[in-house]
Amino acid sequence: MTFAKASCSPLHLRWCLLSSMTTDGTPLRFPPFAGIPLAPVPKGALTMLTTIPGLMDAVRARFAHVDSCPFTGPRVFFENAGGALTLKSAVETSGIYAAIPDNQGRDNPASKALMAAIDKAKADMRLFFNAPTGQVFVGESGTEVLFRLVRTAALGAAPGGILLSTTLEHPASRSAMARWAEVTGRRHVLVPHDDATGCVDAAAYLPFITPDVRVATIVHTSPVTGMAVDVGAIAASIRKLSPDCFIIVDGIQHASHGAVDISALAIDGYAISPYKVFSRHGYGVGWASDRLTACTKETVIGGPATNWEMGTRDTGSYATFSDVVDYLVWLGSNFTKSDDRRARLESAAKAIHGHEHALADAMVNGTGNLRGLAAIPGLHIIGGADNARREGVVSVWLEGKPSETVVSFLNDRGIRTHTRKADHYSGNVLTPLGLKDCVRVSFSHYNSLAEVAQFLTAMNEFTSAP
């Protein structure tokens, strides 16, 4: 199988140089980081992405800075939970639309082209969410979208009752729920998550679900533990006792690791941050059910009643999300003969999930002759070593070693990870475990087993040092 190289226009030349790519689309190759040889991929360690010759190279060639930081040089990027690598097509699209002076809604060809790009992007968003009904929209960020969905639900729900969240949630949803519980004079009830598994399930929700739950939030995947939640089972449990409850889902961490299928979920809102799904910063994407959309919300007087967007949004935001969907459709086309774009998206999600599962297994249990994290004395894996819920994150802590020290050591060896601290972002997970911090290692489908081997080599060096 062969893959077409991306062309590089003069407009894109600067970005080609910054993104480790030559002007004819050929990826620039850097030597391994000094002192950290790349181990060969062990025989039998194949995934859907590595069984097709050349596919992993083709995947990696589509992303900017896949193996090198523009500030520090060659590096392995295991900080994907903080923001995924950006598609080169999204970088180019951003530049193109940023230069267009015309506005939307005018009677000229440029304006009509902008509106067509927005229409296509909204269709692509529906495809991504598998949401034929309801409204899709762009906001300031994923966090802002969550706040707006929760606010609209809290103000639109019947008076009284409670607002229900969990302790596993990111502060984006928990803060929104706390804020609007206070404003509307309701109790904000938190379902405790399981510290041992780093997750929460429907059984944990059940004791707290009552007929008077007005708004409930669910985190699809924790950005600290990396554990996915069974949204369908939890939503069904809530609906059974409180059928009119508005259910809002934070899909920000999950969206790049598995398929989103809103049509299969009994929910009212879903939010993602595209910069964590191979696009760029500066916008969030939301979906709202028809029922939630019918609630009173901030809008321009006399404007469309179904409109969630305020003011003129950046056309480039929409267009870069189409780049994401187009990429996933292309990726999925390698695993299905179907021409249906949704079928290809689902095939891509399956391949991504399988590849990332293999990376996590190698990271935890070792690869080749390298000792895995689970075998390193004094190292502890949050959520446990053997956890099928894991999506793209392994968070660890070392006895007697500050996480900042570990992250700094890895940085010096060309491996980008991140320290999560017991603050307002991660304290809900770390404080109950008695931890001040942890090392979050987060990966995506464009990462390789060779990069995992490089990481394990460094971790074994660190833990073997006196």
RAGI-V612428 format. One record per residue. SS is DSSP state (h for helix, s for strand, l for the rest). PSI is psi in whole degrees, -180 to 180 (999 if undefined). NEAR is the number of other C-alpha atoms within 12 Angstrom. Layout:
{{SS:PSI:NEAR} {SS:PSI:NEAR}}
This chain:
{{l:136:12} {l:157:12} {l:135:21} {l:140:17} {l:147:19} {l:139:24} {l:161:22} {l:109:23} {l:165:20} {h:-37:15} {h:-31:19} {h:-1:27} {h:-47:22} {h:-42:19} {h:-34:30} {h:-42:33} {h:-41:26} {h:-24:26} {l:25:38} {l:43:32} {s:137:33} {l:168:24} {l:-19:23} {l:8:20} {l:2:29} {l:127:24} {s:136:30} {l:141:25} {l:131:21} {l:150:18} {l:157:16} {l:154:22} {l:137:27} {l:131:17} {l:-7:14} {l:84:28} {l:144:20} {l:122:28} {l:147:24} {l:152:19} {l:126:25} {l:148:22} {l:139:13} {l:-13:13} {l:63:24} {l:148:23} {l:176:29} {l:-32:29} {l:-24:39} {l:-6:33} {l:-22:20} {l:115:20} {l:129:17} {l:-10:18} {h:-43:29} {h:-39:32} {h:-41:29} {h:-38:28} {h:-52:38} {h:-32:38} {h:-17:37} {l:-4:42} {s:141:43} {l:142:36} {l:39:35} {l:-32:44} {l:12:38} {s:136:31} {s:135:23} {l:-12:18} {l:-29:11} {l:-10:17} {s:-156:28} {s:138:29} {l:158:35} {s:132:43} {s:99:40} {l:44:42} {s:36:34} {h:-26:36} {h:-21:41} {h:-10:31} {l:121:29} {l:165:36} {l:154:43} {l:136:38} {s:137:39} {h:-34:40} {h:-35:37} {h:-36:36} {h:-46:38} {h:-43:35} {h:-42:32} {h:-44:31} {h:-40:26} {h:-49:23} {h:-27:29} {h:-24:20} {l:-10:16} {l:122:19} {l:-20:14} {l:153:21} {l:168:23} {l:155:26} {l:19:18} {l:164:14} {l:71:13} {l:160:13} {h:-39:15} {h:-45:20} {h:-40:20} {h:-34:18} {h:-39:23} {h:-45:32} {h:-36:27} {h:-38:20} {h:-39:27} {h:-44:31} {h:-43:22} {h:-43:24} {h:-41:31} {h:-37:34} {h:-39:28} {h:-37:33} {h:-44:44} {h:-41:34} {h:-45:34} {h:-45:44} {h:-15:38} {l:58:28} {l:86:31} {l:-21:23} {l:178:25} {l:-168:29} {s:138:34} {s:146:42} {s:163:44} {s:137:43} {s:-169:34} {l:-41:29} {l:171:27} {h:-40:39} {h:-45:34} {h:-39:30} {h:-44:38} {h:-45:45} {h:-42:34} {h:-41:45} {h:-45:50} {h:-43:49} {h:-47:37} {h:-41:36} {h:-45:41} {h:-38:43} {h:-25:31} {h:-16:26} {l:163:34} {l:150:23} {l:159:19} {l:-163:22} {l:-165:26} {s:164:34} {s:132:50} {s:125:46} {s:-173:43} {s:161:42} {l:-10:39} {l:-19:44} {l:151:47} {l:150:37} {h:-15:32} {h:-50:39} {h:-40:47} {h:-40:37} {h:-41:29} {h:-43:35} {h:-42:44} {h:-42:31} {h:-49:24} {h:-15:32} {h:-43:33} {h:-45:20} {h:-39:17} {h:2:27} {l:34:18} {l:161:26} {s:141:25} {s:111:33} {s:133:29} {s:124:30} {s:124:31} {l:137:27} {l:170:32} {s:113:27} {l:-33:25} {l:-39:22} {l:-12:28} {l:31:41} {s:179:41} {l:144:38} {l:179:34} {h:-35:28} {h:-34:22} {h:-33:25} {h:-37:37} {h:-46:26} {l:-16:18} {l:-8:27} {l:122:34} {l:165:25} {l:-16:24} {l:20:28} {s:117:38} {s:-42:41} {s:137:53} {s:144:56} {s:147:53} {s:132:53} {s:127:48} {l:-41:47} {s:135:38} {l:132:49} {l:-7:47} {l:-51:50} {l:-25:50} {l:11:45} {s:132:41} {s:151:39} {l:146:41} {l:85:27} {h:-41:35} {h:-45:26} {h:-41:24} {h:-45:36} {h:-41:40} {h:-38:27} {h:-40:31} {h:-46:41} {h:-34:30} {h:-39:20} {h:-26:21} {l:77:29} {l:-24:24} {l:3:28} {l:139:39} {s:126:42} {s:121:48} {s:133:50} {s:132:52} {s:104:49} {l:17:45} {l:-44:43} {l:-31:47} {l:-33:44} {l:-29:48} {l:-2:46} {l:-13:45} {l:168:37} {l:148:35} {l:128:37} {l:79:31} {h:-32:37} {h:-20:23} {h:1:19} {l:139:29} {l:69:33} {l:174:42} {l:-15:43} {s:148:49} {s:136:54} {s:142:49} {s:161:47} {l:108:39} {h:-25:47} {h:-14:33} {h:3:39} {l:43:43} {l:9:42} {l:-137:42} {l:172:37} {l:168:30} {l:-1:26} {l:159:33} {s:160:40} {s:134:50} {s:157:46} {s:138:49} {s:137:42} {l:163:35} {h:-36:22} {h:-43:26} {h:-38:37} {h:-30:34} {l:-15:23} {l:154:28} {l:134:23} {l:169:26} {l:125:23} {l:161:19} {l:134:16} {l:128:11} {l:-5:9} {l:177:14} {l:135:15} {l:-24:19} {l:0:27} {l:129:28} {l:-13:36} {l:145:31} {l:127:20} {l:-174:16} {l:117:21} {l:160:27} {l:116:37} {h:-34:39} {h:-31:36} {h:-52:41} {h:-49:40} {h:-35:41} {h:-24:45} {h:-33:49} {h:-36:36} {h:-41:36} {h:-48:41} {h:-42:41} {h:-41:32} {h:-47:35} {h:-37:40} {h:-43:31} {h:-46:32} {h:-45:36} {h:-26:32} {l:-16:26} {l:-10:35} {l:2:28} {l:148:23} {l:-6:14} {l:143:17} {l:-5:16} {l:126:16} {h:-36:27} {h:-40:33} {h:-38:27} {h:-38:29} {h:-45:41} {h:-35:33} {h:-40:30} {h:-44:37} {h:-41:39} {h:-43:29} {h:-41:38} {h:-48:38} {h:-43:33} {h:-42:29} {h:-45:33} {h:-33:39} {h:-41:39} {h:-40:36} {h:-44:43} {h:-42:44} {h:-43:31} {h:-40:36} {h:-42:45} {h:-44:36} {h:-7:26} {s:162:33} {s:139:34} {l:-129:24} {l:16:16} {s:133:31} {s:133:28} {l:170:33} {h:-37:39} {h:-21:30} {h:-1:22} {l:120:28} {l:136:19} {l:0:17} {s:134:30} {s:136:29} {s:120:39} {l:130:40} {l:-4:33} {l:155:28} {l:-37:32} {l:92:23} {l:109:25} {l:-13:24} {l:-10:32} {s:133:42} {l:95:46} {l:10:48} {s:133:47} {s:113:51} {s:132:48} {s:164:42} {s:149:40} {s:131:29} {l:128:19} {l:8:18} {s:116:23} {l:139:22} {h:-33:30} {h:-35:23} {h:-41:23} {h:-46:36} {h:-40:34} {h:-43:22} {h:-45:26} {h:-39:36} {h:-43:28} {h:-20:24} {l:18:32} {l:29:34} {s:116:40} {s:115:38} {l:-166:38} {s:144:36} {s:123:34} {s:130:37} {s:159:26} {l:62:22} {l:-158:19} {l:-13:18} {l:-41:25} {l:-1:31} {h:-29:25} {h:-27:35} {h:-43:42} {h:-40:34} {h:-46:21} {h:-22:21} {h:-1:26} {l:25:16} {l:143:29} {l:-25:27} {s:173:36} {s:167:40} {s:121:41} {s:120:39} {s:115:47} {s:136:48} {l:168:48} {l:-180:50} {l:-17:46} {l:-6:44} {l:155:42} {l:163:42} {h:-30:40} {h:-37:30} {h:-37:40} {h:-42:46} {h:-40:37} {h:-42:41} {h:-47:49} {h:-36:41} {h:-45:34} {h:-43:38} {h:-39:41} {h:-35:30} {h:-44:21} {h:-46:25} {h:-13:27} {h:-13:14} {l:145:9} {l:999:6}}
